[in-house]
């Protein structure tokens, strides 16, 4: 996975296609229905530590009480706000085409970064996307912004410290990246 591919995407779901409960890797997603009917089963409660532990144990079959069914038809927008963990399980009632993308919000950066870190650390269970190797580079670029508050800088440091071991490649230890390196 790479960050660029998360920014804008198309989803084509054949009738009957289902994806179990999962979180989007960059933790802020917008969707626009273009054709067909898709049911979006979304977690609308607070993502407490207890919820996180249950989600890690149950993975895609996690089915908490605070789920809401949201039909997405052509012309309908759905926004899963950055800074809030929003597990969801979409089901295609008909052949569906949707466009969407992932986005961040400056006001929610500390929570957003903490959520992205948690998703990456538990990625095999809580997401259906790979961890974008470019996240550390994105954080480095973001850190150059002069207008960042101290709480955002602290969140970025926490995120980088926790993610760097997950996103580093062995070629950096052996004299630098090779042309075929994914990082």
C-alpha positions as CSV (number, residue, x, y, z in Angstrom):
1,X,0.0,0.0,0.0
2,X,1.1,3.6,-0.5
3,X,-0.3,6.8,0.8
4,X,-1.0,8.2,-2.7
5,X,-3.3,5.3,-3.6
6,X,-5.4,6.0,-0.4
7,X,-6.0,9.6,-1.3
8,X,-8.5,8.8,-4.1
9,X,-9.9,5.4,-5.2
10,X,-12.8,3.6,-6.9
11,X,-14.7,0.7,-5.3
12,X,-16.4,-1.8,-7.6
13,X,-18.5,-4.3,-5.6
14,X,-20.4,-7.1,-7.3
15,X,-23.8,-8.0,-5.9
16,X,-23.3,-10.0,-2.7
17,X,-19.7,-8.7,-2.0
18,X,-19.1,-8.3,1.7
19,X,-16.1,-7.0,3.8
20,X,-16.1,-7.8,7.5
21,X,-15.6,-5.1,10.1
22,X,-12.4,-3.2,9.5
23,X,-10.8,0.3,9.8
24,X,-9.3,2.3,7.0
25,X,-5.6,2.7,7.3
26,X,-5.4,6.5,7.2
27,X,-8.4,6.9,9.6
28,X,-10.5,9.4,7.7
29,X,-12.6,8.4,4.6
30,X,-15.2,9.9,2.3
31,X,-17.3,7.8,0.0
32,X,-19.7,8.9,-2.9
33,X,-22.2,6.3,-4.3
34,X,-22.1,6.4,-8.1
35,X,-24.3,3.4,-8.9
36,X,-26.1,0.5,-7.1
37,X,-27.0,0.1,-3.5
38,X,-24.4,-0.6,-0.8
39,X,-25.2,-1.2,2.9
40,X,-22.6,0.3,5.2
41,X,-22.7,-1.3,8.6
42,X,-20.8,1.3,10.8
43,X,-19.7,1.4,14.4
44,X,-21.1,4.6,15.9
45,X,-20.1,4.2,19.5
46,X,-17.1,5.3,21.4
47,X,-14.0,3.2,20.6
48,X,-13.1,2.5,24.2
49,X,-10.1,0.3,25.3
50,X,-12.6,-2.5,25.9
51,X,-13.9,-2.1,22.3
52,X,-10.3,-2.1,21.0
53,X,-9.5,-5.3,22.9
54,X,-12.7,-7.0,21.6
55,X,-11.9,-5.9,18.0
56,X,-8.4,-7.3,18.2
57,X,-9.7,-10.6,19.5
58,X,-12.7,-10.9,17.1
59,X,-11.3,-9.1,14.0
60,X,-13.6,-8.9,11.0
61,X,-16.4,-10.7,12.8
62,X,-16.5,-8.1,15.6
63,X,-20.2,-7.2,16.1
64,X,-20.6,-4.6,18.9
65,X,-24.0,-3.2,20.0
66,X,-23.3,0.3,18.6
67,X,-23.6,-0.5,14.9
68,X,-25.8,1.4,12.5
69,X,-26.9,0.4,9.0
70,X,-26.4,3.2,6.5
71,X,-27.7,2.6,2.9
72,X,-25.5,4.3,0.2
73,X,-27.2,5.0,-3.0
74,X,-26.1,7.0,-6.1
75,X,-25.5,10.6,-5.0
76,X,-25.1,9.8,-1.3
77,X,-22.0,10.9,0.5
78,X,-20.6,9.2,3.6
79,X,-17.8,10.7,5.7
80,X,-16.0,8.8,8.4
81,X,-14.2,11.6,10.2
82,X,-10.5,11.7,10.8
83,X,-9.5,11.4,14.4
84,X,-12.4,9.0,15.1
85,X,-12.0,5.2,14.7
86,X,-15.0,4.0,12.6
87,X,-15.1,0.3,12.0
88,X,-17.3,-0.6,9.1
89,X,-18.5,-3.7,7.2
90,X,-19.9,-2.9,3.7
91,X,-22.2,-5.2,1.8
92,X,-23.2,-4.7,-1.9
93,X,-27.0,-5.3,-2.4
94,X,-26.5,-4.7,-6.1
95,X,-23.5,-4.2,-8.4
96,X,-22.0,-1.0,-7.0
97,X,-19.6,1.7,-8.1
98,X,-18.3,4.2,-5.5
99,X,-15.6,6.8,-5.5
100,X,-13.8,8.0,-2.4
101,X,-10.6,8.9,-0.7
102,X,-9.0,9.4,2.6
103,X,-8.4,12.8,4.2
104,X,-7.0,14.4,7.4
105,X,-8.1,17.4,9.4
106,X,-5.6,19.7,11.1
107,X,-7.9,20.1,14.1
108,X,-7.8,16.3,14.8
109,X,-4.1,15.5,14.1
110,X,-3.1,14.3,17.5
111,X,-6.1,11.8,17.7
112,X,-5.7,11.0,14.1
113,X,-2.0,10.1,14.5
114,X,-2.7,8.0,17.6
115,X,-5.4,6.1,15.7
116,X,-3.2,5.5,12.6
117,X,-0.5,4.2,14.9
118,X,-2.9,1.8,16.7
119,X,-4.3,0.6,13.3
120,X,-0.8,0.0,12.0
121,X,0.2,-1.9,15.1
122,X,-2.8,-4.2,14.8
123,X,-3.1,-4.1,11.0
124,X,-3.4,-7.8,10.4
125,X,-6.6,-8.0,12.4
126,X,-8.3,-4.5,12.2
127,X,-7.7,-3.4,8.6
128,X,-8.0,-4.9,5.2
129,X,-5.3,-2.6,3.7
130,X,-1.5,-2.8,3.9
131,X,0.5,-0.3,6.0
132,X,1.8,2.5,3.7
133,X,5.6,2.5,4.0
134,X,5.5,6.2,3.2
135,X,3.9,7.2,6.5
136,X,7.3,8.0,8.1
137,X,8.2,10.2,5.2
138,X,4.8,11.9,5.3
139,X,5.4,12.6,9.0
140,X,8.8,14.1,8.2
141,X,7.3,16.4,5.6
142,X,4.4,17.3,8.0
143,X,6.9,18.2,10.8
144,X,8.3,21.0,8.6
145,X,5.1,23.0,8.9
146,X,5.8,26.0,11.1
147,X,2.2,26.3,12.4
148,X,2.1,23.0,14.2
149,X,1.1,23.1,17.8
150,X,3.1,21.4,20.5
151,X,0.5,18.7,21.0
152,X,0.6,17.9,17.3
153,X,4.5,17.7,17.4
154,X,4.3,15.4,20.4
155,X,1.8,13.2,18.7
156,X,4.0,13.1,15.6
157,X,7.0,12.0,17.7
158,X,5.0,9.3,19.4
159,X,3.7,8.1,16.1
160,X,7.2,8.1,14.4
161,X,8.8,6.2,17.4
162,X,6.1,3.5,17.3
163,X,5.8,3.2,13.5
164,X,9.5,3.4,12.4
165,X,10.2,-0.3,13.4
166,X,7.1,-1.4,11.5
167,X,7.9,0.6,8.4
168,X,11.7,0.3,8.2
169,X,13.3,-2.0,5.7
170,X,16.4,-4.1,6.1
171,X,18.2,-2.4,3.2
172,X,18.6,0.8,5.3
173,X,20.8,-1.2,7.6
174,X,23.0,-2.5,4.8
175,X,24.1,0.8,3.2
176,X,20.9,2.3,1.8
177,X,17.8,1.6,-0.2
178,X,18.0,-0.3,-3.5
179,X,16.1,0.6,-6.6
180,X,13.6,-2.2,-6.1
181,X,13.0,-1.3,-2.4
182,X,9.4,-0.7,-1.5
183,X,10.3,2.1,1.0
